[in-house]
Amino acid sequence: MEVLEREIWRIAVENLDYPEQHAWAALAGARVNTQGWRRARAMLQGERTKELRRRFLLTCVQRNRNSQLRLKALTEIADLRDAEAFDDAIEIVGSWSRDDKRAGTKTLLQALVDKRIGRRDQAQAWVWRLASYTRELHEEYAVQRWPETKRLLGLLVNSSGRAHGRNARRLVHAARKQDRRLAVALLAASISHTPEGEEVLRGARMRMARKPSAIARELLRNFPKGGKRRRKRNNRKRKGEKGGDKAAKGTTNGSEPEAIEENGELEEHGQGAELDTSSEAEVDLAGPEGDTLSSGDDDDEVSSVVDPVGDA
């Protein structure tokens, strides 16, 4: 075991005994990083039964610290189309933290949309298990879409005995009248704590999930979309607007000196343009013929202009 830990990426896996190969696959799944992911996959390519690859991926999902690699391992488990491995992955995702659980649930639901994994009854059960991991998202959508949802869910949760079963049937009856997305969200947000209520909800869910991929697609629509990229783009736009405002202010404040400095060049080119000044005194003192100030002694002439105006 010490040799495996020390020489984990230098060992020829095919030359190890079968128990040692499984030990290597578990150790590699727990320790692999982003740079070594391709190497680990290449070392497992020659294996025909895919047992080592399955052990490697499940251990990565369960024990690896890199969240991105865990999601990548979930995607590859779905590519195996192994029902048992997929069921184990769903069980492991249920033990993750809130944010990681959402990301893992989204990955597995997308796999059920894109691929056919296991039998139909298995896929139906998987869809609703994954929906229970993100119940608050579906409840939030249902409440926003239909305010009556809050009252029905409250009656279901706060009742007991026969009343609980009646409230479960009432919620199912109300869900049938809604469109598929809202009905799926209502059933996904429902929680039952009696056998009768659980039986009612399970029957409604199984009838609706005749096509598990369609239910998975509706559940995915309730997940928040990429808001980080939008925020970054908005921040860039705001920064650009602020920079533009500052530049506009700078040009506005410095427009008069630039006009005075460029006035000499205007005279040299023979354009004879008049200065736009801010005070009437300067316009009067420019002379009736429209003579402008020379760029060499702006300060002296401006000071001589302001003094007579002050005396006047």
N, C-alpha and C positions, 0 to 999 in steps of 0.2 A: 504493500500500500504506500509506503514511503517513496518507493521508486516511482509509482504512478504519479504521486503528487509532485515529485521533483522533476520528472521528465514527461509531464503530461502531454506536451505538444511535440515531443520528439519520438514517441513510441509508435511503432507500426501496429495498429490496432488489430489487424487481421492475424498477427502472429501470437496474440494473447489467447489464453484459455477463455471459454465462454463466460464463466463467472467474472473473470478479470475484465472482459470486454464490457460487461454491464456496469462494473464498478467504475471503469474509465468513463463510460457515457454519463453516469450520474455526476461524477466529479467534474467533467468538462461542462456539463449543463449548468452547474452551480457557479463555475469560475469563468466561463467565457465572457469576453468583453467585445466591444464593437469591432476592434481591429482583428480579433481572432475568430470572428463568426464564420467567415468564408473558409478559413482553414479547418475549423471543426466540421463543417458540412462536407468538405472535400475528403476528410478522413473517414467519413461515414458513407461515402457514395458507393463503395464496393459491397456493402451489406445488402443481401437480397431480401431477407425476411422483414426488414424495417423495424425489428424489435429494438435495436440499439438506437436508431434515430428517434423512435417513440420515447424511449427512456431518456434520451438527451433532451428532447423538447419539453417533456413533462417536468423534468427536474429544473430546467431553465424557468418554466412558468412558476414553479413552486418556490425555488430558492435563490434565483438570481436577483441581484440588487438593481440592475438596470431596467427601468420600466419600459424603455423602448425595445429592448431585447425580449422582454416578456411578451409584449404585444406582437413582435415578429414571430416568436415561437407559437403563439396562438394561431396566427395566420397559417403557419406551416403545418400545424396539427390539423387544421381544417383541410389542407391540401391532401393529407394522408387519407381522408375519407374513412377514418377508423372510428366507428361509433363508440367503442369503449374508451378510446383516448379522448374523444370529444367530450364525453360525459365526465371523465375525470378532470378535464380542463375547466368545465363549467363549475364543478365542485370547488376547484382551487380558486377560481375568480371570486366566488362568493365569500372567501375569507380575506380578500384584499381591502384596502382602505377605500374611502368613499370615492375619491377622484379616480383612483386606479380601477376601481370596480366599474365605474361608468365607462372608462375607455375600453376595458376588457369586454364588457357587455356589448358595446357598440361593434367591436371587432367580430365577436361571435355571431351577433345578429346579421351582420353583413355577410358572413360566411354562409349562413343559412339561406340568405337571399340568392347568393351567387352559385351555391353548390347543393347537390342533393346528398345529404349525409344521413346514414341510417335509415330505419323504416319511418313510415309516416307517423305512427303513434309516438315513436321516440322524438321525432322533430317537433310534434305538437307539445309534448311535455317540456322539451328544451326551451321552446319559445316562451312559454309562460313562466318557467323558472327564471329565465333571463329578465323577463318583464318585472318579476318581483324584486330583482336586485335594484331596479331604478324606478320603483313605484312612485316616488315623489315627483319625478318628471312627468309621468303620465297623468297624475292627479292635478298637477299645475296646469297642464294643457286643458284638461277636461273642465276645470273650474273656470278658466278664462273663456273657454268656448261656450259653456252652458252653465250659468250660475246655479241651476237646480242641483248640479252635481254635489255641491257642498252639503246640502240638506240630506240627500239620499245616502251619502257616505257617512254622515254623522248619525243618522238613524241606524245604519247597519252596525257601526262600531259600538254605539252606546246601548244596544238592545241585547237581550239574552233569551234563551229558551225558544218557545214557539214564535215569539215576536221577531227574533233574529232571523228565523227561516222565512217569515213573511216579508221582512224588509229585504232579504236577499232576492226573493222572487220579484219584489217590486222594482228593485234596481235592474234586474235582468230584463223585465218587461219594458222598462224605460229605455234601456240600451237598444232594444230591437227597433225602436222607432227612430233612432238616430242613424247617421251615415256610418260607414265602416270605421273610419279613423276615430271618431268620437266614441263609438261603441267599444272598440278595442281598448281605448284609453280608460273607459269606465270600468271594464272588467279587470284591467291590469292594476287599477288603483284600489280595487275592492279587497278587503281583508275579512275573513270569516273565522270565528272562534268556536263554532259548534259543528258537529258532523252534518246536520241537516243543511246549514248554510253553505258549508264547504261542498257538499254534493250538488247543490243548486248551481253554484258558481262554476264548478268543474264541468258540469254538463253543458252550460252555456259556452264555456271556453272551448271545449272540444268540438261543439257544433260549428262555432265560428272559425276554428282553425283547421278546416278541411284542406286548405292550402297553406301550410306553415310559412312558406316563403312570403305570401301576401301579408300575413299578420306581422312577420318580422319587418317587412318594408314599412308598414304603418307605424310600428313602434319606433323605427329609426327616425321617422319624421318628427318625433317629439324631442329628440336630442338637440341641444343648442349647437348651432353651426359655428364655423371658425370665426370667433369674435376677436381673437388676438391679432390676426392679420388686418382686420378692419380697423381695429384700434391703432395699430401702427401706422396705417395709411392715413387715418384721420389726424394723428399727431403730426405726421409729416406735412399734411396740408396746412394745419394750424401754424406750424413753425414757418412754413413758406409765406403764409399771409402776414404773420408778424414781421418777418424780414422785409416783405414788400412795403408794409406800412412805415417801418423805420426808414427804409430807403426813400420813400416818398416824402417823409418829414424832413430828411436830410437835404433833399433837393429843393424843397420849398424854402427852408431856412437859408440855404446858401445860394439862392437864385440871384439875388441882387449883387453880391460880390462877384459872382461869375460873369454877370452881365457887364459889370464895370471893367473887369479884367479883359474881357473879350472885346470891349468897345474899340480899343486901339486897333485890333485886327480888322474890325469892321470898317474903320476909316481907311486902312491901308488898301482894302479891296475896293474902296470907292462905293460901298453900299449906302452910306449916309443914314444909317438907322438911328432912331432916337431912343434914348434910355427910358424904361418904365420905372419911375421912381415912386417912393411911397409918400413923399411930402410935396405939397404945392410950392413950397419955397424953392426947392431944388429945380422944379420945372420952370419957374419964372426966371431963375438966375442962369438957366442954360442959354439964354440969349434968344432974341427973336429969330435968328437965322438957324437955330437948331444946332449950335456948336456943342459938342460933347466933350467930356473930360478926358484928358489923356491918361493912359495907364501908368505912366511913370510917377506922377506926383498926385495920386488920388487922395491920400490922407491930408496933404497940405491944403488942397483946394476945397475938400469937403469941410475942413475945420474953418476955413475962411468964409465959407458959405453959411455955416450954422451961426457964427458970431453975429453978423449983421442981422440975421433974422431974430436972434435973441434980443439984441439992442432995440430992434424995432418993436 
